[in-house]
Amino acid sequence: MLGRIRDYVIAHLDESIEVTALASIAGRSPFHFSRVFARSVGVTPHRYVVLLRLQRATELIRHGRSGLAEIAACTGFADQSHLARWVRRVHGVSLTQLAS
């Protein structure tokens, strides 16, 4: 089940991903899905989606072929500053430090 959810999230990174959509993939109610998901994976569904987005954004930043605003948009962040806040929160560095 986690594989199907991961595939769905990766396929829809640039879109808004609702817990209800993930719950329907798992065949659970949104509340039950969120509780079971957090217990088994260790993070909430929202945090899981953000971490997958951040993982993809980090890969793109390290390749250095696109601008930061473009990377933020194609990985589902609202804008470059939203991406920067998550990079700082998770990795503890700025976007420019991450790129180098």
GIZIVEN-V541170 format. One record per backbone hydrogen bond with DSSP energy under -1.0 kcal/mol. NH is the residue of the N-H (numbers start at 1). CO is the residue of the C=O. E is the energy in kcal/mol with one decimal. If there is no record, write none. Layout:
# GIZIVEN-V541170
nh:NH co:CO e:E
nh:NH co:CO e:E
This chain:
# GIZIVEN-V541170
nh:5 co:1 e:-2.2
nh:6 co:2 e:-2.8
nh:7 co:3 e:-2.5
nh:8 co:4 e:-2.2
nh:9 co:5 e:-2.6
nh:10 co:6 e:-2.7
nh:11 co:7 e:-2.2
nh:12 co:8 e:-1.3
nh:15 co:12 e:-1.9
nh:22 co:18 e:-1.6
nh:23 co:19 e:-2.9
nh:24 co:20 e:-2.0
nh:25 co:21 e:-1.5
nh:26 co:22 e:-1.6
nh:28 co:23 e:-2.6
nh:33 co:29 e:-3.2
nh:34 co:30 e:-2.5
nh:35 co:31 e:-2.1
nh:36 co:32 e:-2.7
nh:37 co:33 e:-3.2
nh:38 co:34 e:-2.3
nh:39 co:35 e:-1.8
nh:40 co:36 e:-2.4
nh:41 co:37 e:-3.1
nh:42 co:38 e:-1.4
nh:48 co:44 e:-2.4
nh:49 co:45 e:-2.3
nh:50 co:46 e:-2.4
nh:51 co:47 e:-2.7
nh:52 co:48 e:-2.1
nh:53 co:49 e:-2.4
nh:54 co:50 e:-2.8
nh:55 co:51 e:-2.2
nh:56 co:52 e:-2.1
nh:57 co:53 e:-2.6
nh:58 co:54 e:-2.6
nh:59 co:55 e:-1.8
nh:60 co:56 e:-2.2
nh:61 co:57 e:-2.7
nh:62 co:58 e:-2.3
nh:63 co:59 e:-1.4
nh:64 co:60 e:-1.3
nh:71 co:67 e:-2.3
nh:72 co:68 e:-2.5
nh:73 co:69 e:-2.1
nh:74 co:70 e:-2.4
nh:75 co:71 e:-1.0
nh:76 co:73 e:-1.0
nh:77 co:72 e:-2.3
nh:83 co:79 e:-1.9
nh:84 co:80 e:-2.7
nh:85 co:81 e:-2.4
nh:86 co:82 e:-1.8
nh:87 co:83 e:-2.5
nh:88 co:84 e:-2.5
nh:89 co:85 e:-2.4
nh:90 co:86 e:-2.6
nh:91 co:87 e:-2.6
nh:98 co:94 e:-2.1
nh:99 co:95 e:-2.0
nh:100 co:96 e:-1.3
